[in-house]
Amino acid sequence: MPLSAEKTIETFLEENPPWEREGETIKAEFKFKDFNEAMGFVTRVALAAEKADHHPDIDIRWNKVTLVFSTHSEGGITKKDLDLAQMASSWG
């Protein structure tokens, strides 16, 4: 990965808690008041992901939602991942 891309990822992670890097993915857990709120969040993420044709791994545990982004076709983290992660953060 080019140095500029690495720096972009590092900057994103510094500016966007709760996102963390795990290998070639970025991951965050969001906690909500209840299952309904968690599912509303998942629905917003799903609609944005479908529109972008870029889909995260989503794990739902009652009021907790974990999102994992990676661009498998590119072998790692790309701008698509960062853009959707930032969008998800604004809803979480």
C-alpha positions as semicolon CSV with decimal commas, in nm:
position;residue;x (nm);y (nm);z (nm)
1;M;0,000;0,000;0,000
2;P;0,137;0,345;-0,088
3;L;0,260;0,555;0,201
4;S;-0,001;0,823;0,131
5;A;-0,281;0,565;0,162
6;E;-0,133;0,440;0,491
7;K;-0,123;0,796;0,625
8;T;-0,484;0,852;0,516
9;I;-0,593;0,542;0,709
10;E;-0,396;0,645;1,018
11;T;-0,548;0,993;1,008
12;F;-0,898;0,850;0,968
13;L;-0,850;0,621;1,268
14;E;-0,721;0,907;1,484
15;E;-1,015;1,129;1,390
16;N;-1,290;0,866;1,398
17;P;-1,315;0,667;1,717
18;P;-1,433;0,392;1,772
19;W;-1,276;0,263;1,448
20;E;-0,969;0,044;1,489
21;R;-0,748;-0,135;1,246
22;E;-0,737;-0,513;1,245
23;G;-0,494;-0,630;0,981
24;E;-0,636;-0,528;0,645
25;T;-0,973;-0,424;0,789
26;I;-1,121;-0,146;0,996
27;K;-1,366;-0,242;1,268
28;A;-1,599;-0,064;1,511
29;E;-1,864;-0,162;1,764
30;F;-2,168;0,056;1,818
31;K;-2,396;0,022;2,120
32;F;-2,759;0,131;2,120
33;K;-3,044;0,166;2,367
34;D;-3,220;-0,147;2,239
35;F;-3,263;-0,389;1,949
36;N;-3,490;-0,151;1,756
37;E;-3,228;0,124;1,754
38;A;-2,957;-0,124;1,655
39;M;-3,167;-0,250;1,364
40;G;-3,244;0,104;1,250
41;F;-2,870;0,168;1,238
42;V;-2,810;-0,155;1,046
43;T;-3,079;-0,057;0,795
44;R;-2,916;0,283;0,732
45;V;-2,576;0,118;0,687
46;A;-2,723;-0,148;0,458
47;L;-2,893;0,108;0,233
48;A;-2,576;0,318;0,203
49;A;-2,366;0,007;0,140
50;E;-2,600;-0,115;-0,132
51;K;-2,598;0,226;-0,300
52;A;-2,216;0,226;-0,293
53;D;-2,203;-0,141;-0,398
54;H;-1,966;-0,197;-0,108
55;H;-2,081;-0,419;0,177
56;P;-1,939;-0,455;0,529
57;D;-1,948;-0,759;0,751
58;I;-2,220;-0,690;1,008
59;D;-2,260;-0,867;1,341
60;I;-2,575;-0,789;1,543
61;R;-2,598;-0,876;1,914
62;W;-2,923;-0,733;2,055
63;N;-2,813;-0,371;2,113
64;K;-2,457;-0,400;1,976
65;V;-2,357;-0,383;1,612
66;T;-2,006;-0,454;1,488
67;L;-1,907;-0,339;1,140
68;V;-1,596;-0,457;0,957
69;F;-1,488;-0,295;0,632
70;S;-1,229;-0,409;0,380
71;T;-1,212;-0,398;0,003
72;H;-1,143;-0,763;-0,071
73;S;-1,089;-0,703;-0,443
74;E;-0,812;-0,454;-0,355
75;G;-0,664;-0,663;-0,076
76;G;-0,717;-0,413;0,202
77;I;-0,857;-0,082;0,315
78;T;-0,960;0,172;0,051
79;K;-1,135;0,508;0,034
80;K;-1,468;0,324;-0,006
81;D;-1,416;0,166;0,336
82;L;-1,325;0,496;0,500
83;D;-1,617;0,682;0,341
84;L;-1,876;0,427;0,451
85;A;-1,720;0,392;0,796
86;Q;-1,739;0,768;0,846
87;M;-2,101;0,768;0,731
88;A;-2,184;0,486;0,974
89;S;-2,014;0,676;1,257
90;S;-2,241;0,973;1,196
91;W;-2,544;0,746;1,258
92;G;-2,398;0,551;1,550
